[in-house]
Amino acid sequence: MAKTLFDKVWDKHVVDTIKDGPQIVYIDKHLIHEVTSPQAFNELSERTIPIFRPQQIVATADHNTPTVDQHLPVKDTLSRNQLKQLTENCSRNNIELYGLGHEYNGIVHVIGPELGITQPGMTIVCGDSHTSTHGAFGTIAFGIGTSQVAQVFASQCLLMNKPKKLRVNVHGKLKKGVLPKDVILYIIAKLGTNSGTGYFCEYAGNVFEEMSMEGRMTVCNMSIEMGARGGMIAPDETTFEYVKGRKFAPKGADFDKKVAYWKTLKTDQDAVFDLEYSFDAADIEPMITYGTNPGMGIKISEAIPSLDDASFEKSLAYMNFQKGEKLLNKPINYVFIGSCTNSRIEDFRVAANYVKGKQKAPNVHAWLVPGSQQVAKQIKEEGLETIFIAAGFKLRQPGCSACLAMNDDKIPEGEYCVSTSNRNFEGRQGQGARTILASPLVAASTAVAGKIINVLEEPSTLELV
């Protein structure tokens, strides 16, 4: 029987099936951070249940971490306590922790791939909705709640009903200046934020095949924003080359053996999906959001639509936008390039290529936050930091930063922020903050212009991307 990529990985991890009920699914890697793990650790401690396989768990500090003066004690009491708890819990349970100051520290969904922890064909979970990022490698990766974190701690398994299967195809040639972030924002704007509910999504077509691994991670990261349980892209030579030689990747003959298996992880020609969509790459342009969910997106040249809907109007009122308004030339005072969506080296190369020889607008506060210590190191080694400094930018230290208001990097009330993160909910970047999601290229151009501009109208820009 023909199988999809999702079927092949899922079926290989089924430990048992409960009659007329869910399945028990084995989890290869469990990623944890300081926010969702404390309650799960406490539950096991109270019930005197040991961590079943601590060697399958990797921990990092990211959500609550400051992005300046990381060598100093953390000022915020809640953040300091959560980081302390994570350290104590990992020490007590023999779990590898990449805490503040560690050379491998960074955002959980950045360090997993860059260290070779993430590998094709795995099942990966984390108490974080954007775990779907790892699906770029052909893994089944998804976020779990606190009770499920405890379940994996205790058994290395999860009790689950198998999701339905969705495929999104994008074929054709992307315009210059259109990045993977634009592709996924376009898809979500077209399909809506509930379109993937109950499904696991596979992205297929030459557009995804031609993307770098960084680009594929950006796409899979935002699968959750259309309601899907997760997203996947079939592994190929691009994947194998990315994994090869990384710290925890298989080596030598073991790597060759793994690749032989990984090559089988693709959807069979006659496999059937429960739902399928197709899009033409030529229709995609640089995207921005105008509302308070990622599905409220438009091409940067378009006007905000006119809809008679109470929640739509509530969203526009929060953003202080009007129906039919264009966002081009909208003054912007804050720009954020970072988050688990767009804080990898490729994202900073795009930004540096654009700002080289230019100057940041004096009214703009631009926060450039690498996703890990490894990315920060690459930025320096490649001379990108020099370019940013010359253009008036300042790099911060790794962390989740202004993606969410759980650390010091908050956008002031009423201010707009063009952000490369994944969510534009009310208050997501700070109480009363107004978030406009965009690609690193659109964010960089906004920082230089001090307003939203159409990068497609800048011939010099298109030569750089």
N, C-alpha and C positions, 0 to 999 in steps of 0.2 A: 504494500500500500504506500502511495506517495506521501511524503511528509514535508512539512515546512521546516525551516530552520528552527523555529520555536519548538515544534514537536520533537525534533531530534534532541535538543538540549534538555527539554523538560522530561521526556520519557527516560532518558539515561539517568535522571536523578530521582526517579520515583522509587521510594523504599518499599511502600506498601499502599494498597488501595482499600479504603473502607467501603464495604458494600453499600450502595446507594448513598454514598457520602463523599467526603473529601479524600485527597491523597496525602500521603506523608512524603515530603520532598526534602532531599538532602541538600544542605547548603555548604558550598565549598569554602567561601570566604565571608567572614562577618566583619564589617568595618564599623567602628564606633567612634564617637566624639563626646564632648563634655555635656551636651544638652540632653540627649534622650537616654543615656545609659544609667544615670544614678538610681532611678527608681527600679530598674531591672536588677541591678546589683543588689539593692536593698531587699527586693522580693526573694531572691535566691538565698541571701544571707539569713533572712527570717525563717525560711523553710529548710535551712541547712542543706541546700542542694549545691553541689560543687559545679564549677564551670566544666563542661564535658570535654571540650577540646580547645584549650586556650591558644594552642599553636595555630589555630585557624582564624584567630582574631587579630586585627590590626587596629590600633587606636592612634588618634591624633587630636590635637587641640586646634580648633579653627573658628568656631562661631563667636566665642566670647573674647577672643584674643585682641589686644590692641595692635594697631599697625604703626605705632611710633614708640620708640624707647622700650622695646620688648625686653631689654636687659634689666629694666626696673620692675619693682613689684607692681602688680596690676592694681590700679586705683579703685575701680568699681567693685564694691563688696560682693555682689551676686556673682559677677564674672570670676573674681578671685576664688570664691568658695567652690564654684563649679569646676574650675581648673584643678583646684587642690583635691577635690573628691575624685576626679578622673585619675590623677596621679596615684592616690592611695588605693583605689579600686584595682588599677592595673598592677600595681606592685603586689598587692595582696593575692591576686589571682594569676600571677605569672604571665601577664599579657604584654606584648610588645607595644610600647608607647613612644610616639614621636611628639614629644611635648615642645613647648616654647624653647627656642634655642637649639633644638636638635637639627642636624643637617638635613633630615628628611621631613621636617615639619612642614605643614601646609594644609590646604583645604583637602578634605578627605577624598573628594572625587577628582582631585588633581594628582595627589601623590600615588594613589592606587595604580593608575596607568603608567605614570612616569617611572615608577620603581619596578615595573614588571610584575606586580602582585596581581593585576588584572590580566587574565589570559582568556583566549577564545574557549567557548564550550563550558564555561563555569556557571555556577549559580552564585550570585553575590547579593547580600542584603546589608542594609544599614538603616538606622533609625533616622532617616533623612529622605525626603520625597525625591530628591534629584539623583538618587542612586542609579536611576535609569541611564545616566551618563555612560556607565560601563558597558551598556548594550552595544556601543560602537564597535566592540571587539567580538561581537557574536556571542555575548553572554546573556543569560536571563538575570537581569539586575533590577532590583526594585526596593522602594522604601518600605519600612515596617514600623508599626507602633510599639510602644513600650512593652506591652504584654507579649508581643511577638519577639522582641529583643530578648526577653527573659526565656522564652521558649527555645530560641536558638542557643542561648547560653547553656541551657540545661540539656539539650538533646542534639544540637547541630542539625536540627530538622525543623520544618514548619508543616502545619496542617493546613492544606490549601485546596480550594476548588480551582480546577484548571481554567484560566481565562480563555475567551474566544480569540480568534485570530483576525488581525486587520493588516492590510498591506497598503502602503502609500507609495505610488510610483511617481518619479519626476524624471522626465526624459527631455533631451534637447541641450541647447547651449545657453549657459547663463551669461547675462550681460557683464561687461567689465564693471567692477565696483559692487557687484552683488556677491555677498558673502554667505557662508552657511547659516549665520544668524538670520539673514533676510529670508532664506529658504524656509526655515522652520516657522518664523513669524508669519510668513505668507500662508503656509499650510494651516496654521492655527486660525488665522483670520478667515480663511475660506471655509474651514470645517466647523469651527466653534470649539469652545472649551469643554463641551460634554461629548464630543464626537467619538472619543476613544474609550468612554466608560465601559468597563467590562472586557476590554480587549488588551492584548499585547500586540504592539505594532511592529511590523517589519518595514524598513525603508528600502526601496529597490529602484533600480534605474541607473542610467549612466551618470547622472548628476552626483549621486552618492558614491558610486564607484570611483569617480574622479576626485573626490574630496580627500584631503589629508586626514589623518587620524584625529587631529585637533578639531577639524571641521565636523567630522562625524560625531565626536563627543558633544559638540555644541548642539547638534540636531537631536541626538538621543537624550541629552540633558532635559530638553523642554518637552519631551513626550508626555510627561505628567501634566503639562499645561493644557493639553487637549483632552485630559481625563483618562489617558491610557495608563495601564499598570506599569508599563515600561516600553522601551523601544529597542530595536535591534537592527544591526546591519551585518550582513554576512562577511566573515573574515576572508581576506584575500592577500595577495603579495604585499600590499601596502601595510596591512595589519602585521604580517609576519616580520617585515623589516622593522617596524616600529618596536615590536616586542623584543626582537633579537638583541642580546648583549646587555639588557637592562639588569639591574641589581638582583632581582629575585626571579628572573626568567630562567627557564631550563637552559642548560648549556650543552654544547657538543652533540653527541649522538642522541641525548635525551630531547634536545630541541628538534632535531630532525624527525624523531619519532612523533613528537607532538604535532609538528607541522603536517605530517602525513594524515593524522586524525583531523586536524583543524580544516584541512582541505575538503573534508566530507561534509562540513557544516554549511550547507547551502540548501535552499529550498528546491525540492525536486520539481521537475518541469510540470508534472500533472497535479501537483499539490493544490488543494482547495482552501481558500480563505473564506471566512464568514462575511467579510466586508472588504471592499477594495476601492481605492480612489486613484485617479491619475491626473497629473498636472503637466503643463508645458513650461519648461524652464524659461523660455523667451518672455513669458508674461510676468516674471518676477523682477521687481525693482528693489532698491534699498527701501526698507520698511521702518516705520515708527509706530508706536502705540499712542493713542489719544485718550484712553479711558482707564479703568481700574481693574481690568483683567487682560491677560495676554492675547485674547481673541479680538480685542478692540484695536485692531491694527489697520493701517492704510499704507499704500505706497507713499513715499515721501513727497511726491508731487500732487497727491490727491487731497481732496477736502474731506472733512469729517462728514459722515453720512447723516441723513435726517431720518430718524426713526421715532415713532410715537410709542414709547415704552417707558414706564416709570423708572425701572432700574437703569436704563440707558441715560435718562435725563438726570438721575441722581449722580451717576458717574461723571457726566459732563459738568455738573454743578461743583462736584469735588475738585475737578481739574480746572475749573473756571474757563472752560472752552464752550464754544457755541456750535450748533449744528451748521454745517456748510462752511465752517472756518477752515482755512489752510494753516498749517503749522510752519510752513516755510517763513523764514525771517523772524520767527518767534525768539525773543531774547531769552537766553539761558544763563544762569549764574553758577550752576553746578554740573560737573561731568564726572562720571565714575566708570573707569575701565578696570574690570576685575570680576570676581565671583567664580563659582564652579562652572559657569557657562562660557566665560571669555576671559580667563586669566592665564592662559598658556602662552608659551613663547611666540607662537604664530600670531596671536592677537596683538602682542606688543611690537612685533615686526611690522604689522600693518599700520599701527598707530605711529611708530617711529618713521616709517617711510613717508607718511603723510606730513608729519610736522617738521621734518628735516628742512632747514632753511627758512622756517616760518616762526612766528611768535604767538604764544598763547595770548588770548584776549585778556586785558587787565581785569575785567569784571568777573572772570571765570575762576572758580575754585575747582581745580582738576585733580582728582584722586586716582592715581595709577597704582594699583595694588596687585602685585604678582600672586599667583595661586600657591606658590610654594617657595621654599628656600632654594630649590633646584632651579626654578624659573628665574628667581632673583639673580642667581649666579650667572645664568645664561645671558640675561639682559646686560650685565656688566661685561662679560667676556666678549659679547658681540658688538660692544660699543654703542648699544642702544641708549644706555643711561646718559652718555655724553650728549647724544642727540636731544634727549628729553630736557636735560639741564640747559642746553643752549637755547632751547625753544621756550624756556621759562617754566617747565614742568618739574615736579618733584616726586620721585618714587617713594612709596610707603613700604612698610614691611609686610610679609605675607599674612593672609587671613581672609575670612569671609567679608570683613569690612562693611561697606555701605550697601551690601546686598539686602541686609535686614537690620533692624534697629535693636541689635542685641549687644552692641559694643559702642565704643566712643564715636564711631564714624556715622553720625546721623545728619540727614539733610534737614535744614531748618524749616519750620512750619511755613507753608505758603510758597516755598521755593520750588522751582522746577529742576529736575535732574535728568539729563540724558544719560541713561545707564545701560551698560552691557549685561546686566544681571537678567534674571528670568521671571521676576514677578513685579507687577505694578499695582498691587493691592493698596487700598487705603491704609496709610500709616506704615507701609512696608519698610520704607527707608527712614522713618521718623514720623512722629505725630504731625499730621497735616502736610507732610511732604508729598510732592506730586512727581510721579515717576513716568518717564517716557523711555520705553525700551528701544534699543537700537543696536546696530553692529559696532565693532570697534572703529571702523572707518567713519561712520556717521558721528560717533562720539568724539573722535579726534578732530573732525572737521568743525564740529560745534564748539569745541574748546578753543580753536584758533579764531573762528569767526565771531564767537560770543553770541551766536544765534544758530538756529537750524538752517542749514543750506543743502541744496541738492548736489551731492558729489558727482552725479552723472553729468552735470553741466560744467564740470571742471576737467578739461582734456588732460591736464598734467596729472591729475589724480588717477585717472584710468590707466596711465602708463605704469603706475606703481603697484597696482593690485592684480 
